[in-house]
């Protein structure tokens, strides 16, 4: 078996050793989860089918009841049928396992099924990120399966190597650019909404003035007062106010309003430097967790008498491969 820290090259060296020594290759985590997920869906499908049959029976009872009511009262409103598909879709309980389900026994049975003692095999023993689904520790699954390896290869790297291999600046650039565009789009939307609001306010103001002028003219007509043909002292009469049209009104934002929209901090926009630090912290925390998990596995294997080969993978592939062959050859020759 080959295991190690995430980013230490487990998959690569498993493939290399498989070809070098003509060993069958198996990926424990991927194969385990494939079976686990298929069986989970099968169990759920049985629960769904049982629920569907119950609902269909209820609909039959409703139809029978409606038919009887119609005989007694032709104008009676029928009771609506159950929307079976909608009820099943919204029923969260269908995702829950039944009381007869034993997660530990199920996981152990699947794990044991992955091994064929009659076929010389090298296993990619990667086992990461399954804590929420698989409660049983990897070493317990391994021990209970009675399939402990002839030898366990553990690839180790330091944190600097992890950062060099897994820290992806391009992904951060893409993520930041997406967030920045979303931020600019939100600012543009705020600007458009404020312009729309100010146009509406200006329209309401002009409309009120227009309505007031119209009302004054109507009052003068009712009182018999003729409008003067000229303005004061022989000036031309003032031009009548035109009825305002919302789509023709133009407004501008003040410098202060523009400043607030375009230069105020966006709480949803994370600065690029912060994104970089977040990713470094994530990789560092995952590395520390890997170190602890792998060390626990090493200690447990040694307690059970399983040989463990620890290989430093901070150097070149050629050096790592040379060290692997040197350490592994005795076990291969004695298989």
Number of C-alpha atoms within 10 A of each C-alpha: 22 23 24 27 25 20 18 23 17 23 17 11 19 23 17 12 19 17 12 10 14 12 16 14 17 19 18 18 18 14 13 17 17 12 15 17 11 11 14 14 12 11 17 18 14 12 17 18 12 12 17 16 12 13 19 16 12 14 18 13 13 17 16 12 13 19 14 12 16 14 10 10 11 11 9 11 10 14 12 10 15 13 11 15 10 9 13 16 10 9 11 9 12 17 14 12 14 12 6 6 11 10 14 12 12 12 18 18 14 18 23 17 11 18 16 10 8 6 9 15 18 22 25 23 22 19 19 12 8 13 10 6 10 14 11 15 13 20 15 13 20 16 16 14 17 11 15 17 18 13 18 24 23 23 24 23 20 14 14 11 16 19 16 10 11 15 15 13 12 9 10 16 14 11 14 19 13 13 17 18 12 14 18 16 12 15 19 14 13 14 18 12 12 16 16 16 13 17 19 16 13 17 20 14 13 19 18 13 15 17 14 12 14 14 12 12 15 13 12 12 12 10 9 9 11 10 11 9 11 11 11 10 6 8 9 11 12 10 6 9 13 9 13 17 10 16 10 9 13 12 13 11 12 9 9 8 13 14 11 13 19 16 10 10 10 15 8 10 15 13 13 16 10 10 16 17 11 12 17 17 12 11 18 16 12 14 20 12 13 17 18 13 17 17 14 12 20 21 13 15 20 12 10 11 12 16 16 20 17 17 18 16 22 17 10 9 13 9 12 17 16 12 16 19 13 10 16 16 12 10 11 13 8 6 8
